[in-house]
Amino acid sequence: MKLTNSKILITGGASGIGLGLTERFVQQGNTVIIVGRRESLLNQVAARLDNVIPFVADLSDSAGRQGLFNWVQQNHPDLEAFINNAGIQNWMSIHDADFIERAKAEIVTNIEAPLHLTALFSELKSLKTLVNVTSGLAFVPASKIGVYSATKAFLHSFTLTTRYVLQDRGIEVIELIPPALDTDLGGTGIHSQFPPVSGFVDSVFNDLEAGKTEITYLHSTDMAIGGPEVIKARFDVLNPPK
């Protein structure tokens, strides 16, 4: 992946992992388009950082995704990298009265949106790199966030096949596989005991410079490449025996 003097789009680029990536790409001399639903938050980031372009879009809606692509095609035909980072996480049980509605929201945002955006942006002639942000939970799920875990498993699988399919177009496909980090994903304060995003971003850029296309960090390394015993041990940590 080209890490300097490039134009990069990051969905969910105004908070959490997306913000950490945005800040680092800007530091390295890139122009970053950040996309999300919260206009005020996008504008705050753009006001604080040079070379950040905010764009408001509801990516849970197909019209919003198409509108984003049309805007980029018309205004930024030199876009070289697209990062599917936006996602939602609901802590819930299948016994909850609103389980199906909340599960559908996760499926639309975490699966349907990146699939649609991948199909759209892979047609952009300037595109050289596609990045999907999955999770260590794609490999070892947690019952409190079972649907979220499953959506990341889906995106991991889709990333593998997309990497194969896009070879002929010369588009590099990279998967970022973070562990739990200190972000507001799932709710404010839920992940405050976990490592900061900054360490993950440092590790990501070291691995990108080394040319890696599957990037893990801390616990997500064991979750992604560990054998059956390691995976079971991690599963038991995430899902304590009743």
C-alpha positions in Angstrom: 0.0 0.0 0.0 1.2 3.5 -0.8 1.6 5.3 2.5 2.6 8.8 1.4 1.3 11.4 -1.1 -1.9 9.5 -1.7 -5.6 10.0 -1.4 -7.4 7.7 0.9 -11.1 7.3 1.9 -12.0 5.9 5.4 -15.5 5.1 6.4 -16.1 5.8 10.0 -12.9 7.9 9.9 -13.9 10.4 12.6 -13.8 8.1 15.6 -12.1 5.0 17.1 -9.8 3.0 14.8 -10.9 5.1 11.8 -9.7 8.3 13.5 -6.4 6.8 14.5 -5.8 5.8 10.9 -6.9 9.2 9.7 -4.5 11.0 12.0 -1.5 8.8 10.9 -2.2 9.0 7.2 -2.4 12.8 7.5 0.9 12.8 9.4 2.5 10.9 6.5 1.4 13.5 3.9 -1.8 12.0 2.6 -5.2 13.5 1.9 -7.9 11.6 3.7 -11.7 11.6 3.0 -13.6 10.7 6.1 -17.1 9.4 5.8 -19.9 9.1 8.4 -23.3 10.1 9.6 -22.4 12.6 12.2 -21.7 15.9 10.4 -20.5 17.8 13.5 -18.0 15.1 14.4 -16.6 14.9 10.8 -16.3 18.7 10.7 -14.4 18.7 14.1 -11.8 16.3 12.8 -11.5 18.3 9.5 -11.0 21.5 11.4 -8.3 20.0 13.6 -6.4 18.2 10.8 -5.0 19.4 7.6 -5.9 17.6 4.3 -9.0 16.0 5.7 -12.2 16.2 3.6 -15.4 15.3 5.4 -18.4 13.7 3.6 -21.7 13.0 5.3 -23.4 9.7 4.2 -25.6 7.1 5.8 -23.8 3.9 4.7 -26.6 1.7 6.0 -28.7 3.0 3.1 -27.9 1.8 -0.5 -28.7 5.3 -1.8 -26.1 6.8 0.6 -23.5 4.3 -0.6 -24.2 5.1 -4.3 -24.2 8.8 -3.6 -20.8 8.5 -2.0 -19.4 6.7 -5.0 -20.9 9.1 -7.4 -19.4 12.1 -5.5 -15.9 10.5 -5.4 -16.1 9.5 -9.0 -16.9 13.2 -10.0 -14.7 15.0 -7.5 -11.9 12.7 -6.5 -11.1 10.4 -9.5 -7.5 10.1 -8.1 -8.6 8.1 -5.0 -6.0 5.3 -4.5 -7.2 3.6 -1.3 -10.6 2.7 0.2 -10.9 1.5 3.8 -14.0 -0.3 4.9 -13.9 0.6 8.6 -17.4 1.7 9.7 -19.3 -0.8 11.8 -21.7 -1.1 14.7 -21.6 -3.4 17.7 -24.7 -4.3 19.8 -24.3 -6.1 23.1 -27.5 -8.2 23.2 -29.1 -11.6 23.6 -31.3 -13.6 21.2 -33.8 -13.4 24.1 -34.1 -9.6 23.8 -37.4 -8.4 22.4 -35.6 -6.1 19.9 -33.0 -8.7 19.0 -34.0 -9.1 15.3 -34.2 -5.4 14.6 -30.8 -4.7 16.2 -29.3 -7.8 14.4 -30.6 -6.5 11.1 -28.9 -3.1 11.7 -25.6 -4.9 12.3 -25.9 -7.0 9.3 -26.7 -4.0 7.0 -23.8 -1.9 8.4 -21.2 -4.6 8.9 -21.9 -6.8 5.9 -24.2 -5.3 3.2 -22.4 -1.9 3.3 -18.9 -3.1 2.8 -20.0 -5.6 0.1 -21.8 -2.9 -1.8 -18.9 -0.4 -1.4 -16.4 -2.9 -2.5 -18.4 -3.6 -5.6 -18.7 0.1 -6.4 -15.1 1.3 -5.6 -13.4 -1.7 -7.3 -14.7 -0.1 -10.5 -12.8 3.1 -9.8 -9.9 3.1 -12.3 -7.5 4.9 -9.9 -8.0 2.5 -7.0 -4.9 0.5 -5.9 -5.8 -0.7 -2.4 -8.8 -2.0 -0.6 -8.7 -2.4 3.2 -11.3 -4.3 5.3 -11.3 -3.9 9.0 -12.5 -7.1 10.6 -11.7 -8.4 14.1 -10.2 -11.1 16.2 -13.8 -12.0 16.9 -14.0 -13.3 13.3 -12.0 -16.2 14.5 -13.1 -16.6 18.2 -16.6 -15.2 18.8 -18.0 -13.7 22.0 -21.6 -14.6 23.0 -22.4 -11.1 24.2 -21.8 -9.8 20.7 -22.6 -12.9 18.8 -24.1 -11.2 15.7 -21.2 -8.7 15.5 -18.7 -11.6 15.7 -20.5 -13.4 12.9 -20.5 -10.3 10.7 -16.8 -10.0 11.1 -16.3 -13.7 10.3 -18.3 -13.1 7.1 -16.2 -10.0 6.2 -13.0 -12.0 6.8 -14.1 -14.7 4.4 -15.3 -12.2 1.9 -11.9 -10.4 2.1 -10.1 -13.7 1.2 -12.1 -14.2 -1.9 -12.0 -10.5 -2.9 -8.2 -10.6 -2.7 -8.3 -13.4 -5.2 -10.9 -11.8 -7.5 -9.2 -8.4 -7.7 -5.7 -9.7 -8.5 -6.5 -9.3 -12.2 -7.2 -5.6 -11.7 -4.0 -5.0 -9.7 -5.9 -4.0 -6.6 -4.2 -5.0 -3.4 -6.6 -6.3 -0.6 -5.5 -5.9 3.0 -7.2 -7.1 6.1 -6.8 -5.3 9.5 -7.7 -7.7 12.3 -7.8 -5.7 15.6 -8.4 -7.1 19.1 -10.6 -5.2 21.5 -9.3 -1.6 21.8 -10.2 1.4 23.9 -12.9 2.9 21.6 -16.6 3.7 22.0 -17.6 0.8 19.8 -20.6 -0.8 21.5 -21.0 2.1 23.9 -19.0 4.7 25.8 -16.7 3.2 28.4 -17.3 -0.5 27.5 -13.8 -1.0 26.2 -11.9 1.4 28.5 -9.8 -1.4 30.0 -8.4 -2.4 26.7 -5.2 -1.1 24.9 -5.3 2.3 23.2 -5.8 2.7 19.5 -2.5 4.4 19.1 -0.5 1.2 19.7 -2.6 -0.7 17.1 -2.0 2.1 14.6 1.7 2.0 15.2 1.8 -1.7 14.6 -0.4 -1.5 11.5 1.9 1.0 9.8 4.9 -1.1 10.6 3.2 -4.1 9.0 2.0 -2.0 6.0 5.6 -0.8 5.4 6.7 -4.5 5.5 4.1 -5.3 2.8 1.9 -7.5 4.9 -1.7 -8.0 3.8 -3.1 -9.7 6.9 -2.4 -7.6 10.0 -3.1 -8.6 13.6 -2.2 -7.2 17.0 -1.8 -8.6 20.5 -4.7 -11.0 21.2 -6.0 -11.0 17.7 -2.7 -12.7 16.5 -3.5 -15.7 18.7 -7.1 -15.7 17.6 -6.2 -15.6 13.9 -3.4 -18.1 13.7 -3.6 -20.1 16.9 -4.2 -23.8 16.9 -7.3 -25.5 18.4 -6.0 -25.4 22.0 -5.2 -21.7 21.8 -8.6 -20.9 20.2 -10.5 -22.9 22.8 -8.7 -21.2 25.6 -9.5 -17.8 24.1 -13.1 -18.8 23.6 -13.4 -19.8 27.3 -12.0 -16.4 28.3 -14.6 -14.6 26.1 -17.4 -17.0 27.1 -16.9 -18.2 30.7 -18.4 -21.6 31.5 -21.9 -21.3 33.0 
